[in-house]
Amino acid sequence: MLAANPEGDAEEMKGVCLTAVFPKLKSHDLASSASTSAEHLELQVGRMPKFPEDVFGVVVVTTGGNDVIHNYGTKPAEDGAMYGATMDEARPWIEALGRRIDAILDGVTANFPGGSEIFLANIYDPTDGVGDVENAGLGLPRWKDGLAILAAVNETVARKAEERKNVHLVDIRAAFLGHGIHCGNRWNRYHHKDDASYWYFENLEDPNETGYDAIRRLFLIEMAKVFENAPAGLPPTNPTDTETSPAQ
């Protein structure tokens, strides 16, 4: 959806895609469903080729969400599967996640010696700021510190983006608030009276079609800001090649 408009796309999105800006764009999809940050570092970044210097990279990354929600409270919490952890238990795991994000961003940057812009998303909250994931209708156990842990993880993600000039935070969390399990609750502080639609798939950890469309738009909005304000020629308006390499 980022690279080219899918069949049946919304009318207002026709021509709003990366190939409209970079006609020589080549897309590489390295995403892997249900994967964690450790797997992203080993399998996604580890599989990325090193591109020649006449290639400019446009890279989108989502990571950390599965580190938070796995294994849904079915097993004791651990690094890479924090569900059910206390804040004290989670702190070293959040620090470890931060180190893995460092390695992911450094690895991706190193694979584009000709330059790159990396768009790093944070993690949404399907409880709309309430923290009652047990009320999602999936039989998930209550997680007392879940909301605080998610906030700490998102703070880590934001900090890692802030530390690098070529990394830009895409704030999915803020945009999705009010479109989770309390979207129909007009007393929720994030309620959207003009659009109370639900943006999550039935498994809660993935978006539905509306959610994917929203994520696509959020990435494109941030890309437009970055490329509009970039110094002349960065990225080149007619590059030899421009690569996109999504990593989920």
Buried (B, 14 or more C-beta within 10 A) or exposed (E): BBBEBEEEBEEEBEEBBBBEBBEEBBBBEBBBEEBBBBBBBBEBBEEBEEBEEEBBBBBBBBBBBBBBBBBBBEEEBBBBBBBBBBEEBBEEBBEBBBEBBBBBBEBBBEBBBBBBBBBBBBBBBBBBBBBBBBEBEEEBEEBEBBBBBBBBBBEBBBEBBEEBEBBBBBBBBEBBBBBBBBBEBEEBEBBEEEEBEBBBBEEBBEBBEBBBBBBBBBBBEBBEEBBEEBEEEEBBEEBEBBBBBBBB
